[in-house]
Amino acid sequence: MKKFDNNNHSVFKLNFHLILVIKYRRKVLDDTMSNRLKDIYINISKNYNISLQSWNHDRDHVHILFTAHPNSEISKFINAYKSASSRLIKNEFPNIKKFLWKEAFWSKSFLLLTTGGAPIEVLNEYIETQGEDREKNAYSI
């Protein structure tokens, strides 16, 4: 059975897959830098009701699976994370600056996907069939 999150007024399960790419797709990430980026992510995410589920990286991008609350401001969180992590990584790994043409560490763009258990076709069918067979499901008084 799926575990849902909740707050005082709602029950929810909001999963997202985020991909962040290094500026110019420079192949600069290693395990040490990725672990530091992950730590920064965890620290910042607490302020946005976001929880890290999974993290992995390649040399030029990171994959992040996270959960969020309905009140999470995801785009603000992503911008805050990219800004803070860029500044901290460049300070803590100064040799990285020679691989970047300008000050930016991350590309301006990102990919954010929602994830879910049911395919969109199944959800569409479920919604479209709501209210059918009302007489069969109605309560008698």
C-alpha positions in Angstrom: 0.0 0.0 0.0 1.2 3.5 -0.9 2.2 5.7 2.0 0.7 9.2 1.7 1.8 12.4 3.3 -0.6 14.6 5.1 -1.2 17.9 6.9 -4.1 19.2 8.8 -6.4 19.5 5.8 -5.2 17.1 3.1 -3.7 13.8 2.2 -1.2 13.8 -0.7 1.7 12.1 -2.5 3.6 14.5 -4.7 6.7 13.0 -6.3 9.0 14.9 -8.6 12.0 14.1 -10.8 14.4 17.0 -11.2 17.4 17.1 -13.6 19.9 20.0 -13.2 22.6 20.4 -15.8 26.0 22.0 -15.3 26.4 25.2 -17.5 27.8 24.3 -20.9 27.4 20.7 -19.9 30.9 20.8 -18.5 31.9 17.4 -17.2 33.1 18.5 -13.8 31.1 16.5 -11.2 32.7 13.8 -9.2 31.5 11.9 -6.1 32.9 14.5 -3.6 31.3 17.4 -5.3 28.0 15.5 -5.8 27.9 14.6 -2.2 28.4 18.3 -1.2 25.6 19.4 -3.6 23.4 16.8 -2.1 24.1 18.1 1.5 23.3 21.6 0.3 20.1 20.4 -1.2 19.0 18.7 2.0 19.7 21.8 4.1 17.8 24.1 1.8 14.9 21.7 1.1 13.8 21.7 4.8 12.6 25.3 4.4 10.3 24.4 1.5 8.6 21.2 2.8 10.6 19.2 0.3 12.2 15.8 1.1 15.0 14.1 -0.9 14.2 10.5 -1.9 17.0 9.7 -4.3 20.1 11.4 -5.7 22.6 10.5 -8.4 24.9 12.2 -10.8 26.7 11.9 -14.1 29.7 14.1 -14.9 27.5 17.0 -16.3 24.2 16.7 -14.5 22.3 15.5 -11.4 19.1 13.5 -11.0 17.0 14.2 -8.0 13.8 12.4 -6.9 11.9 14.3 -4.2 8.6 14.7 -2.5 6.8 17.9 -1.8 3.8 19.3 0.0 1.0 21.1 -1.8 2.2 24.4 -0.3 5.8 23.9 -1.5 7.0 26.7 -3.8 9.0 24.4 -6.1 10.3 27.0 -8.6 11.4 29.2 -5.7 13.1 26.3 -4.1 14.9 25.3 -7.3 16.1 28.9 -7.8 17.2 29.2 -4.2 19.0 25.8 -4.4 20.8 26.6 -7.7 21.9 30.0 -6.4 23.2 28.9 -3.1 24.8 25.7 -4.4 26.5 27.5 -7.2 28.1 30.1 -4.8 29.1 27.4 -2.3 30.6 25.0 -4.8 32.6 27.7 -6.5 34.0 28.7 -3.1 34.7 25.2 -1.9 36.0 23.9 -5.2 37.8 26.9 -6.7 39.5 24.9 -9.5 36.0 24.5 -11.1 36.0 28.1 -12.2 38.5 27.3 -15.0 35.9 25.1 -16.6 33.1 27.6 -16.6 33.2 30.7 -18.9 31.2 32.9 -16.6 30.1 32.9 -13.0 27.1 30.5 -13.4 27.6 26.9 -12.3 24.1 25.6 -13.3 22.4 26.0 -16.7 19.5 28.4 -16.5 17.1 25.6 -17.6 16.0 22.5 -15.7 13.8 19.5 -16.2 11.0 18.9 -13.7 8.7 15.9 -14.1 5.9 14.7 -11.9 5.9 11.0 -11.1 2.9 8.9 -10.2 1.8 5.4 -9.9 -0.9 5.4 -12.6 -0.4 6.2 -16.3 -2.2 9.4 -17.5 -4.5 7.3 -19.6 -5.8 5.4 -16.5 -6.4 8.7 -14.7 -8.2 10.2 -17.7 -10.5 7.1 -17.9 -11.2 7.2 -14.1 -12.1 10.9 -14.3 -14.2 10.5 -17.4 -16.3 7.7 -15.9 -17.1 9.5 -12.6 -20.8 9.7 -12.1 -21.7 6.9 -14.4 -24.1 4.3 -13.1 -25.5 6.7 -10.5 -28.6 4.7 -10.0 -26.6 1.5 -9.3 -24.4 3.2 -6.7 -27.1 5.5 -5.2 -28.3 5.0 -1.6 -31.9 4.2 -1.0 -33.7 6.2 1.6 
